């Protein structure tokens, strides 16, 4: 069995503001190039040219385009986790389940609409270089979702809550892929269906009403 290729780590971690800005410019350029050309056809030379930097400067931070892909995935992941934190109130009292779900899905959808390059990560989901990072991201998101649902679920056994969290995460991930596969009109329909599906499911499993103010935990 052939060995699984490992992602190439960045050559150096930027510390100074100027270096961080250069890395961000390279990642912005790669985001656009990968989306326009496709990851397979794109090269580090294409990325360097779009970033307005030399190939040598790019290689100071990234040894190959796989390392750039990993860094892009990490940046997207960090931003999505930041959104998850902002839409998960520490005290849900007075809010409704439908409102919380709807706000969360709307916020994530708005981010995805503004970030078309996420399509590259969806298309490259099976890339070996992304495996470890994807698992870490999914674990971190599951932790955030679990904490949010635990505030609503009350005394649900931990094993059941873990299952509810995983189902929620898988459904939302599948709907995300579905929504970016078509036009804006279709995306809007998918978003509304996602709200209905997740709200109804969580209301039943967590034992709360969809539109009644939550009591909090």
C-alpha positions in Angstrom: 0.0 0.0 0.0 1.5 3.4 -1.0 2.3 5.8 1.8 -0.2 8.6 2.4 1.3 11.9 1.4 1.8 14.3 4.2 1.1 18.0 4.0 4.2 20.1 3.8 4.3 22.5 6.8 4.9 26.2 6.2 8.6 27.0 6.1 8.2 29.8 8.7 5.5 31.2 10.8 5.1 35.0 10.3 5.6 37.0 13.4 6.1 40.6 12.3 3.0 42.5 11.0 4.7 43.0 7.6 5.3 39.3 7.2 1.7 38.4 8.3 0.4 40.9 5.8 2.5 39.2 3.0 1.2 35.8 4.0 -2.4 37.1 4.0 -1.8 38.6 0.5 -0.5 35.2 -0.7 -3.5 33.4 0.7 -5.9 35.9 -0.8 -4.2 35.4 -4.2 -4.3 31.6 -3.8 -8.0 31.8 -2.9 -8.7 33.6 -6.1 -6.4 31.5 -8.3 -7.6 28.2 -7.0 -11.2 29.2 -7.6 -10.6 30.5 -11.1 -8.3 27.8 -12.4 -9.0 24.9 -10.2 -6.5 23.6 -7.6 -5.0 21.0 -9.9 -4.2 23.4 -12.7 -2.9 26.2 -10.4 0.7 26.6 -9.6 2.7 28.5 -7.1 3.9 30.7 -9.9 0.3 31.7 -10.6 -0.2 32.5 -7.0 2.9 34.5 -6.7 2.0 36.5 -9.8 -1.4 37.3 -8.5 0.0 38.3 -5.1 2.5 40.6 -6.8 5.4 38.9 -5.1 8.3 36.8 -6.2 8.2 33.0 -6.2 11.2 33.1 -3.8 9.2 35.3 -1.4 6.3 32.8 -1.6 8.6 29.9 -0.9 9.9 31.6 2.3 6.5 30.8 3.8 5.1 27.9 1.8 7.1 25.1 0.3 4.4 24.0 -2.2 0.8 24.7 -3.1 -0.4 21.9 -0.7 0.9 23.9 2.2 -1.0 27.0 0.8 -4.1 24.9 0.6 -3.7 23.8 4.3 -3.1 27.4 5.4 -6.3 28.5 3.5 -8.3 25.8 5.2 -7.0 26.8 8.6 -7.9 30.5 7.9 -11.4 29.6 6.8 -11.7 27.3 9.8 -10.7 30.0 12.3 -13.2 32.5 10.8 -16.0 29.9 10.9 -15.3 29.0 14.5 -15.3 32.7 15.4 -18.8 33.0 13.9 -19.9 29.9 15.8 -18.8 31.6 19.1 -20.7 34.8 18.3 -24.0 33.0 17.5 -23.9 30.8 20.6 -25.1 33.0 23.5 -23.8 32.0 26.9 -27.3 32.5 28.2 -30.2 31.7 25.8 -33.0 32.7 28.1 -35.6 34.8 26.4 -34.6 33.7 22.9 -36.3 31.1 20.8 -34.8 28.0 19.3 -36.0 29.0 15.9 -34.4 32.4 16.3 -31.1 30.9 17.5 -31.0 28.4 14.6 -32.1 31.0 12.0 -29.5 33.5 13.1 -26.7 31.0 13.1 -27.5 29.7 9.7 -28.0 33.2 8.3 -24.6 34.3 9.7 -22.8 31.3 8.2 -24.6 31.6 4.9 -23.6 35.3 4.7 -20.0 34.4 5.3 -20.1 31.6 2.6 -21.7 34.0 0.1 -18.9 36.5 0.8 -16.3 33.7 0.5 -16.7 31.9 -2.8 -13.2 30.4 -2.4 -14.7 28.0 0.1 -15.7 25.9 -3.0 -12.0 24.9 -3.4 -12.0 23.3 0.0 -15.3 21.5 -0.7 -13.9 20.2 -3.9 -10.6 19.2 -2.3 -12.3 17.7 0.8 -10.7 14.3 0.2 -7.2 15.7 -0.2 -4.8 13.9 2.2 -3.1 17.2 3.1 -6.4 18.5 4.6 -7.3 15.4 6.6 -5.8 16.2 10.0 -6.9 19.9 9.8 -10.5 18.9 8.8 -10.7 16.5 11.8 -9.4 19.2 14.2 -11.9 21.7 12.7 -14.8 19.4 13.0 -13.9 18.5 16.5 -13.7 22.2 17.5 -17.0 23.0 15.9 -18.6 20.0 17.5 -17.4 21.3 20.9 -19.0 24.7 20.2 -22.3 23.2 19.0 -22.4 20.8 22.0 -21.9 23.6 24.5 -24.7 25.6 22.8 -27.1 22.7 22.6 -26.3 21.7 26.2 -27.6 25.1 27.4 -30.9 24.3 25.9 -31.1 20.6 26.3 -31.1 20.4 30.1 -30.7 16.9 31.4 -30.2 15.0 28.2 -27.7 12.1 28.7 -24.3 13.0 27.3 -24.2 10.1 24.8 -27.5 11.2 23.3 -26.4 14.8 23.2 -23.2 13.8 21.4 -25.3 12.0 18.8 -27.6 15.0 18.3 -24.5 17.2 17.8 -23.0 14.9 15.2 -26.3 14.7 13.3 -26.7 18.5 13.3 -23.1 19.0 12.1 -23.4 16.4 9.3 -26.7 17.8 8.1 -25.5 21.4 8.1 -22.3 20.3 6.3 -24.3 18.5 3.6 -26.6 21.5 3.1 -23.6 23.8 2.8 -22.2 21.7 0.0 -25.7 21.6 -1.7 -26.2 25.3 -1.4 -22.9 26.3 -3.1 -23.6 23.9 -6.0 -26.3 26.1 -7.6 -27.4 29.7 -8.1 -28.4 32.3 -5.5 -32.1 31.5 -5.8 -31.5 27.9 -5.0 -29.2 28.8 -2.1 -31.9 30.9 -0.6 -34.4 28.0 -0.8 -31.8 25.6 0.8 -31.1 28.1 3.6 -34.8 28.2 4.5 -35.1 24.5 4.3 -32.1 24.1 6.5 -33.7 26.4 9.2 -36.9 24.3 9.1 -35.1 21.0 9.2 -32.6 21.8 12.0 -35.2 23.7 14.1 -37.7 20.9 14.0 -35.2 18.3 14.7 -33.6 20.1 17.6 -37.0 21.0 19.1 -38.0 17.4 19.2 -34.7 16.0 20.4 -33.9 18.7 23.0 -37.5 18.8 24.2 -38.2 22.5 23.7 -40.7 24.5 21.7 -39.6 26.0 18.4 -41.0 29.5 19.0 -41.4 29.8 22.8 -38.8 31.8 24.8 -36.2 29.5 26.3 -35.8 29.3 30.0 -32.1 28.9 29.9 -29.9 26.5 31.9 
